[in-house]
């Protein structure tokens, strides 16, 4: 049962990730093996996807999309942008899992009361 608090916590994580991706665009553009177009496309694309997914968490498949975006963020660091982006992606994936689990626990406890 996913309720209000799960949605709030997961939406907050996705919103922070969107801001982070927008701030990462200039940093990724300085990496010699990446083109500016690649950095802009992936950064803006993932930022937009994070924001859209935050709005779709009211649907059952919205959380699946959130999980997939966490994998995409880590894949960006693993295959293109380097270990620093991978480390940040792993940290945000951990925050996403924590928000999901804690939100589910709060919603379950509130339903019992």
Secondary structure as UniProt FT lines:
FT   HELIX           4..29
FT   TURN            32..33
FT   HELIX           36..55
FT   TURN            56..58
FT   TURN            60..61
FT   HELIX           62..76
FT   HELIX           77..81
FT   HELIX           83..112
//
